[in-house]
Amino acid sequence: MKKLVVSCLALLVTGALSVHAATAKATFQQECAKCHGRDGKGHTPMGRILRLKDFTNPKVQKEMKDAEMFKTIKNGAKDKATGRERMKAFGGSLTDQQIKDLVAYVRGLGKK
Ligand code: HEC
């Protein structure tokens, strides 16, 4: 029994190291896809209304800065003219590490 517990723990630890990318993908599908689309292209009803960027477009990728992406995910985005929320802030529900992983995930969408 003790042996089983030890090997389970070992599995948990090695699993945790490789889990970042998988979690970012799951989070994206769960939290972000309703606007940005499962493929990141923003071809969703919300995406059309909000006129979202296509994350798979190399030009879009080039124009985005990692620091800005991080800030937008953490603090959300407001319409400058009306002050209305365009993207909600995820700083309350995601850790900085999770947000960094999401930035990397969004970068990956441009490489396919
Ligand atoms: C309610 C719809 C909505 C949801 C949900 C949403 N976004 Fe956004 N996102 C937007 C809008 C709108 C913008 C454009 C913001 C602006 O006006 O600059 C945006 C912009 C971005 C940008 C671009 C920032 C830049 O530098 O140009 C990134 C990256 C991003 N979102 C990632 C995410 C991630 C990751 C999630 C999930 C955790 C997410 N978004 C969830 C609507 C959404």
Backbone and ligand atoms as CSV (ligand in chain L), in Angstrom:
chain,resi,resn,atom,element,x,y,z
A,1,MET,N,N,0.841,-1.213,0.000
A,1,MET,CA,C,0.000,0.000,0.000
A,1,MET,C,C,0.869,1.253,0.000
A,2,LYS,N,N,1.890,1.219,0.871
A,2,LYS,CA,C,2.766,2.382,0.947
A,2,LYS,C,C,3.452,2.630,-0.406
A,3,LYS,N,N,3.841,1.504,-1.031
A,3,LYS,CA,C,4.504,1.591,-2.332
A,3,LYS,C,C,3.585,2.261,-3.369
A,4,LEU,N,N,2.326,1.893,-3.288
A,4,LEU,CA,C,1.359,2.429,-4.235
A,4,LEU,C,C,1.235,3.944,-4.052
A,5,VAL,N,N,1.180,4.362,-2.795
A,5,VAL,CA,C,1.057,5.792,-2.509
A,5,VAL,C,C,2.265,6.534,-3.052
A,6,VAL,N,N,3.450,5.960,-2.832
A,6,VAL,CA,C,4.672,6.616,-3.296
A,6,VAL,C,C,4.674,6.741,-4.818
A,7,SER,N,N,4.286,5.680,-5.506
A,7,SER,CA,C,4.329,5.784,-6.969
A,7,SER,C,C,3.246,6.719,-7.482
A,8,CYS,N,N,2.134,6.798,-6.770
A,8,CYS,CA,C,1.109,7.762,-7.165
A,8,CYS,C,C,1.626,9.184,-7.024
A,9,LEU,N,N,2.321,9.430,-5.914
A,9,LEU,CA,C,2.887,10.768,-5.691
A,9,LEU,C,C,3.861,11.113,-6.809
A,10,ALA,N,N,4.720,10.131,-7.161
A,10,ALA,CA,C,5.707,10.361,-8.209
A,10,ALA,C,C,5.000,10.724,-9.521
A,11,LEU,N,N,3.933,10.035,-9.814
A,11,LEU,CA,C,3.164,10.320,-11.023
A,11,LEU,C,C,2.610,11.732,-10.990
A,12,LEU,N,N,2.102,12.112,-9.828
A,12,LEU,CA,C,1.526,13.448,-9.682
A,12,LEU,C,C,2.569,14.515,-9.961
A,13,VAL,N,N,3.781,14.321,-9.405
A,13,VAL,CA,C,4.837,15.327,-9.553
A,13,VAL,C,C,5.275,15.438,-11.007
A,14,THR,N,N,5.554,14.304,-11.663
A,14,THR,CA,C,5.983,14.380,-13.061
A,14,THR,C,C,4.835,14.905,-13.923
A,15,GLY,N,N,3.596,14.539,-13.577
A,15,GLY,CA,C,2.450,15.032,-14.327
A,15,GLY,C,C,2.354,16.538,-14.248
A,16,ALA,N,N,2.595,17.095,-13.079
A,16,ALA,CA,C,2.449,18.531,-12.861
A,16,ALA,C,C,3.414,19.328,-13.728
A,17,LEU,N,N,4.585,18.777,-14.020
A,17,LEU,CA,C,5.583,19.502,-14.801
A,17,LEU,C,C,5.170,19.648,-16.263
A,18,SER,N,N,4.496,18.637,-16.791
A,18,SER,CA,C,4.147,18.694,-18.206
A,18,SER,C,C,2.722,19.191,-18.411
A,19,VAL,N,N,2.070,19.590,-17.332
A,19,VAL,CA,C,0.649,19.869,-17.407
A,19,VAL,C,C,0.347,21.306,-17.863
A,20,HIS,N,N,1.366,22.206,-17.783
A,20,HIS,CA,C,1.122,23.616,-18.112
A,20,HIS,C,C,0.432,23.814,-19.458
A,21,ALA,N,N,1.042,23.262,-20.516
A,21,ALA,CA,C,0.519,23.487,-21.863
A,21,ALA,C,C,-0.897,22.934,-21.974
A,22,ALA,N,N,-1.107,21.740,-21.445
A,22,ALA,CA,C,-2.423,21.114,-21.515
A,22,ALA,C,C,-3.450,21.960,-20.777
A,23,THR,N,N,-3.074,22.507,-19.629
A,23,THR,CA,C,-4.012,23.316,-18.853
A,23,THR,C,C,-4.359,24.593,-19.604
A,24,ALA,N,N,-3.352,25.222,-20.206
A,24,ALA,CA,C,-3.597,26.463,-20.931
A,24,ALA,C,C,-4.604,26.198,-22.051
A,25,LYS,N,N,-4.444,25.061,-22.725
A,25,LYS,CA,C,-5.365,24.725,-23.809
A,25,LYS,C,C,-6.783,24.541,-23.258
A,26,ALA,N,N,-6.877,23.797,-22.146
A,26,ALA,CA,C,-8.198,23.551,-21.549
A,26,ALA,C,C,-8.826,24.866,-21.100
A,27,THR,N,N,-8.028,25.731,-20.478
A,27,THR,CA,C,-8.539,27.023,-20.013
A,27,THR,C,C,-9.006,27.851,-21.203
A,28,PHE,N,N,-8.206,27.828,-22.271
A,28,PHE,CA,C,-8.575,28.607,-23.448
A,28,PHE,C,C,-9.922,28.138,-24.000
A,29,GLN,N,N,-10.071,26.815,-24.124
A,29,GLN,CA,C,-11.322,26.282,-24.675
A,29,GLN,C,C,-12.501,26.639,-23.770
A,30,GLN,N,N,-12.264,26.644,-22.464
A,30,GLN,CA,C,-13.325,26.863,-21.500
A,30,GLN,C,C,-13.679,28.338,-21.345
A,31,GLU,N,N,-12.668,29.181,-21.240
A,31,GLU,CA,C,-12.889,30.590,-20.866
A,31,GLU,C,C,-12.819,31.555,-22.047
A,32,CYS,N,N,-12.069,31.210,-23.045
A,32,CYS,CA,C,-11.728,32.204,-24.074
A,32,CYS,C,C,-12.398,31.924,-25.412
A,33,ALA,N,N,-12.681,30.624,-25.668
A,33,ALA,CA,C,-13.145,30.226,-27.003
A,33,ALA,C,C,-14.491,30.844,-27.354
A,34,LYS,N,N,-15.316,31.154,-26.352
A,34,LYS,CA,C,-16.641,31.701,-26.684
A,34,LYS,C,C,-16.508,33.036,-27.410
A,35,CYS,N,N,-15.449,33.749,-27.185
A,35,CYS,CA,C,-15.207,34.964,-27.965
A,35,CYS,C,C,-14.151,34.732,-29.050
A,36,HIS,N,N,-13.013,34.178,-28.646
A,36,HIS,CA,C,-11.883,34.066,-29.582
A,36,HIS,C,C,-11.984,32.857,-30.503
A,37,GLY,N,N,-12.919,31.954,-30.235
A,37,GLY,CA,C,-13.058,30.761,-31.068
A,37,GLY,C,C,-12.102,29.675,-30.610
A,38,ARG,N,N,-12.486,28.421,-30.811
A,38,ARG,CA,C,-11.639,27.304,-30.372
A,38,ARG,C,C,-10.300,27.326,-31.087
A,39,ASP,N,N,-10.281,27.859,-32.312
A,39,ASP,CA,C,-9.034,27.921,-33.078
A,39,ASP,C,C,-8.339,29.275,-32.937
A,40,GLY,N,N,-8.930,30.193,-32.144
A,40,GLY,CA,C,-8.304,31.503,-31.914
A,40,GLY,C,C,-8.564,32.510,-33.030
A,41,LYS,N,N,-9.367,32.128,-34.020
A,41,LYS,CA,C,-9.584,33.039,-35.151
A,41,LYS,C,C,-10.607,34.126,-34.862
A,42,GLY,N,N,-11.373,33.950,-33.793
A,42,GLY,CA,C,-12.371,34.953,-33.441
A,42,GLY,C,C,-13.603,34.901,-34.322
A,43,HIS,N,N,-13.784,33.795,-35.038
A,43,HIS,CA,C,-14.965,33.658,-35.900
A,43,HIS,C,C,-16.142,33.102,-35.116
A,44,THR,N,N,-16.551,33.835,-34.101
A,44,THR,CA,C,-17.704,33.460,-33.291
A,44,THR,C,C,-18.683,34.626,-33.356
A,45,PRO,N,N,-19.946,34.399,-32.989
A,45,PRO,CA,C,-20.889,35.530,-32.988
A,45,PRO,C,C,-20.356,36.688,-32.135
A,46,MET,N,N,-19.811,36.364,-30.950
A,46,MET,CA,C,-19.229,37.404,-30.088
A,46,MET,C,C,-18.024,38.043,-30.768
A,47,GLY,N,N,-17.209,37.188,-31.365
A,47,GLY,CA,C,-15.992,37.667,-32.021
A,47,GLY,C,C,-16.291,38.653,-33.127
A,48,ARG,N,N,-17.387,38.382,-33.856
A,48,ARG,CA,C,-17.760,39.285,-34.946
A,48,ARG,C,C,-18.230,40.622,-34.393
A,49,ILE,N,N,-19.037,40.565,-33.354
A,49,ILE,CA,C,-19.535,41.807,-32.755
A,49,ILE,C,C,-18.368,42.630,-32.221
A,50,LEU,N,N,-17.420,41.946,-31.578
A,50,LEU,CA,C,-16.303,42.649,-30.935
A,50,LEU,C,C,-15.165,42.953,-31.913
A,51,ARG,N,N,-15.301,42.462,-33.136
A,51,ARG,CA,C,-14.258,42.610,-34.161
A,51,ARG,C,C,-12.901,42.137,-33.625
A,52,LEU,N,N,-12.842,40.864,-33.289
A,52,LEU,CA,C,-11.627,40.299,-32.696
A,52,LEU,C,C,-10.548,40.025,-33.724
A,53,LYS,N,N,-9.318,40.105,-33.236
A,53,LYS,CA,C,-8.172,39.757,-34.074
A,53,LYS,C,C,-8.120,38.250,-34.286
A,54,ASP,N,N,-7.551,37.848,-35.414
A,54,ASP,CA,C,-7.336,36.433,-35.726
A,54,ASP,C,C,-5.946,36.043,-35.209
A,55,PHE,N,N,-5.932,35.253,-34.129
A,55,PHE,CA,C,-4.652,34.886,-33.506
A,55,PHE,C,C,-3.797,33.982,-34.400
A,56,THR,N,N,-4.386,33.444,-35.470
A,56,THR,CA,C,-3.578,32.582,-36.343
A,56,THR,C,C,-2.919,33.390,-37.465
A,57,ASN,N,N,-3.230,34.685,-37.520
A,57,ASN,CA,C,-2.657,35.545,-38.548
A,57,ASN,C,C,-1.272,36.048,-38.106
A,58,PRO,N,N,-0.228,35.748,-38.905
A,58,PRO,CA,C,1.141,36.138,-38.518
A,58,PRO,C,C,1.284,37.645,-38.294
A,59,LYS,N,N,0.534,38.440,-39.054
A,59,LYS,CA,C,0.612,39.902,-38.910
A,59,LYS,C,C,0.089,40.319,-37.527
A,60,VAL,N,N,-1.027,39.680,-37.130
A,60,VAL,CA,C,-1.612,39.950,-35.815
A,60,VAL,C,C,-0.617,39.552,-34.724
A,61,GLN,N,N,-0.005,38.391,-34.898
A,61,GLN,CA,C,0.973,37.910,-33.901
A,61,GLN,C,C,2.120,38.908,-33.760
A,62,LYS,N,N,2.544,39.461,-34.902
A,62,LYS,CA,C,3.672,40.375,-34.880
A,62,LYS,C,C,3.328,41.664,-34.146
A,63,GLU,N,N,2.085,42.087,-34.301
A,63,GLU,CA,C,1.669,43.363,-33.704
A,63,GLU,C,C,1.443,43.253,-32.200
A,64,MET,N,N,1.188,42.040,-31.720
A,64,MET,CA,C,0.923,41.890,-30.282
A,64,MET,C,C,2.238,41.814,-29.506
A,65,LYS,N,N,2.227,42.440,-28.344
A,65,LYS,CA,C,3.386,42.370,-27.448
A,65,LYS,C,C,3.021,41.466,-26.270
A,66,ASP,N,N,3.958,40.599,-25.878
A,66,ASP,CA,C,3.680,39.675,-24.768
A,66,ASP,C,C,3.151,40.413,-23.532
A,67,ALA,N,N,3.785,41.551,-23.227
A,67,ALA,CA,C,3.408,42.286,-22.014
A,67,ALA,C,C,1.976,42.804,-22.111
A,68,GLU,N,N,1.593,43.253,-23.330
A,68,GLU,CA,C,0.222,43.746,-23.546
A,68,GLU,C,C,-0.781,42.605,-23.435
A,69,MET,N,N,-0.401,41.461,-24.009
A,69,MET,CA,C,-1.288,40.292,-23.962
A,69,MET,C,C,-1.532,39.903,-22.509
A,70,PHE,N,N,-0.433,39.860,-21.761
A,70,PHE,CA,C,-0.523,39.501,-20.338
A,70,PHE,C,C,-1.467,40.466,-19.622
A,71,LYS,N,N,-1.250,41.766,-19.871
A,71,LYS,CA,C,-2.059,42.789,-19.196
A,71,LYS,C,C,-3.535,42.677,-19.565
A,72,THR,N,N,-3.796,42.431,-20.853
A,72,THR,CA,C,-5.194,42.325,-21.302
A,72,THR,C,C,-5.886,41.141,-20.636
A,73,ILE,N,N,-5.171,40.003,-20.561
A,73,ILE,CA,C,-5.802,38.824,-19.951
A,73,ILE,C,C,-6.004,39.073,-18.455
A,74,LYS,N,N,-5.023,39.677,-17.823
A,74,LYS,CA,C,-5.118,39.900,-16.381
A,74,LYS,C,C,-6.142,40.976,-16.016
A,75,ASN,N,N,-6.089,42.105,-16.738
A,75,ASN,CA,C,-6.918,43.258,-16.347
A,75,ASN,C,C,-8.150,43.458,-17.217
A,76,GLY,N,N,-8.248,42.703,-18.318
A,76,GLY,CA,C,-9.360,42.878,-19.220
A,76,GLY,C,C,-9.153,44.080,-20.126
A,77,ALA,N,N,-10.153,44.381,-20.949
A,77,ALA,CA,C,-10.034,45.514,-21.866
A,77,ALA,C,C,-11.358,46.263,-21.907
A,78,LYS,N,N,-11.251,47.582,-21.926
A,78,LYS,CA,C,-12.448,48.424,-22.001
A,78,LYS,C,C,-12.438,49.201,-23.296
A,79,ASP,N,N,-13.605,49.497,-23.795
A,79,ASP,CA,C,-13.718,50.371,-24.955
A,79,ASP,C,C,-13.310,51.777,-24.525
A,80,LYS,N,N,-12.330,52.326,-25.238
A,80,LYS,CA,C,-11.796,53.631,-24.828
A,80,LYS,C,C,-12.848,54.728,-24.897
A,81,ALA,N,N,-13.732,54.649,-25.892
A,81,ALA,CA,C,-14.717,55.706,-26.071
A,81,ALA,C,C,-15.839,55.620,-25.036
A,82,THR,N,N,-16.355,54.423,-24.819
A,82,THR,CA,C,-17.553,54.300,-23.976
A,82,THR,C,C,-17.235,53.796,-22.564
A,83,GLY,N,N,-16.026,53.238,-22.372
A,83,GLY,CA,C,-15.674,52.689,-21.070
A,83,GLY,C,C,-16.321,51.336,-20.807
A,84,ARG,N,N,-17.058,50.829,-21.802
A,84,ARG,CA,C,-17.715,49.525,-21.616
A,84,ARG,C,C,-16.706,48.394,-21.722
A,85,GLU,N,N,-16.926,47.362,-20.918
A,85,GLU,CA,C,-16.019,46.229,-20.917
A,85,GLU,C,C,-16.086,45.469,-22.246
A,86,ARG,N,N,-14.923,45.208,-22.833
A,86,ARG,CA,C,-14.873,44.407,-24.060
A,86,ARG,C,C,-14.393,42.996,-23.749
A,87,MET,N,N,-13.399,42.906,-22.901
A,87,MET,CA,C,-12.941,41.583,-22.451
A,87,MET,C,C,-12.847,41.622,-20.942
A,88,LYS,N,N,-13.385,40.589,-20.309
A,88,LYS,CA,C,-13.381,40.620,-18.846
A,88,LYS,C,C,-11.974,40.341,-18.314
A,89,ALA,N,N,-11.708,40.791,-17.098
A,89,ALA,CA,C,-10.411,40.570,-16.458
A,89,ALA,C,C,-10.371,39.163,-15.869
A,90,PHE,N,N,-9.249,38.472,-16.099
A,90,PHE,CA,C,-9.120,37.123,-15.561
A,90,PHE,C,C,-8.146,37.080,-14.383
A,91,GLY,N,N,-7.657,38.263,-13.964
A,91,GLY,CA,C,-6.693,38.330,-12.864
A,91,GLY,C,C,-7.231,37.736,-11.571
A,92,GLY,N,N,-8.565,37.762,-11.406
A,92,GLY,CA,C,-9.157,37.238,-10.188
A,92,GLY,C,C,-9.279,35.723,-10.187
A,93,SER,N,N,-9.371,35.123,-11.371
A,93,SER,CA,C,-9.612,33.684,-11.421
A,93,SER,C,C,-8.394,32.890,-11.885
A,94,LEU,N,N,-7.399,33.563,-12.494
A,94,LEU,CA,C,-6.215,32.851,-12.969
A,94,LEU,C,C,-4.968,33.411,-12.288
A,95,THR,N,N,-3.988,32.546,-12.055
A,95,THR,CA,C,-2.723,33.011,-11.468
A,95,THR,C,C,-1.858,33.609,-12.575
A,96,ASP,N,N,-0.823,34.372,-12.185
A,96,ASP,CA,C,0.096,34.961,-13.171
A,96,ASP,C,C,0.712,33.872,-14.041
A,97,GLN,N,N,1.036,32.725,-13.415
A,97,GLN,CA,C,1.619,31.622,-14.175
A,97,GLN,C,C,0.634,31.106,-15.231
A,98,GLN,N,N,-0.621,30.968,-14.847
A,98,GLN,CA,C,-1.633,30.498,-15.803
A,98,GLN,C,C,-1.785,31.494,-16.952
A,99,ILE,N,N,-1.688,32.790,-16.618
A,99,ILE,CA,C,-1.819,33.818,-17.648
A,99,ILE,C,C,-0.622,33.754,-18.602
A,100,LYS,N,N,0.577,33.557,-18.037
A,100,LYS,CA,C,1.778,33.409,-18.876
A,100,LYS,C,C,1.625,32.221,-19.811
A,101,ASP,N,N,1.118,31.112,-19.276
A,101,ASP,CA,C,0.913,29.917,-20.095
A,101,ASP,C,C,-0.081,30.197,-21.219
A,102,LEU,N,N,-1.094,31.017,-20.927
A,102,LEU,CA,C,-2.090,31.354,-21.949
A,102,LEU,C,C,-1.470,32.227,-23.042
A,103,VAL,N,N,-0.600,33.161,-22.633
A,103,VAL,CA,C,0.095,33.983,-23.636
A,103,VAL,C,C,0.882,33.061,-24.564
A,104,ALA,N,N,1.602,32.092,-23.976
A,104,ALA,CA,C,2.383,31.143,-24.780
A,104,ALA,C,C,1.454,30.328,-25.681
A,105,TYR,N,N,0.302,29.953,-25.149
A,105,TYR,CA,C,-0.645,29.164,-25.938
A,105,TYR,C,C,-1.149,29.966,-27.139
A,106,VAL,N,N,-1.491,31.242,-26.889
A,106,VAL,CA,C,-1.983,32.098,-27.970
A,106,VAL,C,C,-0.877,32.298,-29.015
A,107,ARG,N,N,0.367,32.432,-28.555
A,107,ARG,CA,C,1.499,32.524,-29.491
A,107,ARG,C,C,1.577,31.267,-30.356
A,108,GLY,N,N,1.324,30.134,-29.735
A,108,GLY,CA,C,1.380,28.863,-30.454
A,108,GLY,C,C,0.336,28.773,-31.564
A,109,LEU,N,N,-0.797,29.448,-31.366
A,109,LEU,CA,C,-1.871,29.413,-32.367
A,109,LEU,C,C,-1.408,30.051,-33.674
A,110,GLY,N,N,-0.441,30.956,-33.567
A,110,GLY,CA,C,0.064,31.629,-34.759
A,110,GLY,C,C,1.092,30.797,-35.500
A,111,LYS,N,N,1.514,29.697,-34.906
A,111,LYS,CA,C,2.595,28.916,-35.518
A,111,LYS,C,C,2.099,27.712,-36.289
A,112,LYS,N,N,0.760,27.597,-36.391
A,112,LYS,CA,C,0.245,26.403,-37.081
A,112,LYS,C,C,0.005,26.686,-38.550
L,1,HEC,C1,C,-16.169,38.463,-23.752
L,1,HEC,C2,C,-15.321,38.042,-24.871
L,1,HEC,C3,C,-13.875,37.664,-24.538
L,1,HEC,C4,C,-13.432,36.632,-23.773
L,1,HEC,C5,C,-14.253,35.614,-22.993
L,1,HEC,C6,C,-11.986,36.667,-23.847
L,1,HEC,N1,N,-11.581,37.711,-24.645
L,1,HEC,FE1,FE,-9.660,38.150,-25.153
L,1,HEC,N2,N,-10.293,39.797,-26.124
L,1,HEC,C7,C,-11.612,40.185,-26.255
L,1,HEC,C8,C,-11.647,41.484,-26.902
L,1,HEC,C9,C,-12.909,42.271,-27.221
L,1,HEC,C10,C,-10.310,41.852,-27.154
L,1,HEC,C11,C,-9.808,43.150,-27.796
L,1,HEC,C12,C,-9.556,44.113,-26.653
L,1,HEC,C13,C,-9.316,45.505,-27.125
L,1,HEC,O1,O,-10.292,46.196,-27.391
L,1,HEC,O2,O,-8.145,45.885,-27.181
L,1,HEC,C14,C,-9.484,40.762,-26.672
L,1,HEC,C15,C,-8.116,40.749,-26.761
L,1,HEC,C16,C,-7.327,39.688,-26.367
L,1,HEC,C17,C,-5.916,39.590,-26.589
L,1,HEC,C18,C,-5.083,40.591,-27.389
L,1,HEC,C19,C,-4.348,41.576,-26.554
L,1,HEC,C20,C,-3.486,42.468,-27.436
L,1,HEC,O3,O,-2.365,42.753,-27.025
L,1,HEC,O4,O,-3.921,42.868,-28.506
L,1,HEC,C21,C,-5.492,38.424,-26.056
L,1,HEC,C22,C,-4.078,37.858,-26.063
L,1,HEC,C23,C,-6.652,37.805,-25.470
L,1,HEC,N3,N,-7.758,38.589,-25.685
L,1,HEC,C24,C,-6.642,36.600,-24.820
L,1,HEC,C25,C,-7.737,36.051,-24.174
L,1,HEC,C26,C,-7.662,34.885,-23.332
L,1,HEC,C27,C,-6.401,34.068,-23.082
L,1,HEC,C28,C,-8.920,34.677,-22.851
L,1,HEC,C29,C,-9.380,33.608,-21.859
L,1,HEC,C30,C,-8.699,33.559,-20.593
L,1,HEC,C31,C,-9.777,35.689,-23.421
L,1,HEC,N4,N,-9.018,36.516,-24.202
L,1,HEC,C32,C,-11.152,35.783,-23.202
L,1,HEC,C33,C,-12.720,39.483,-25.875
L,1,HEC,C34,C,-12.710,38.350,-25.064
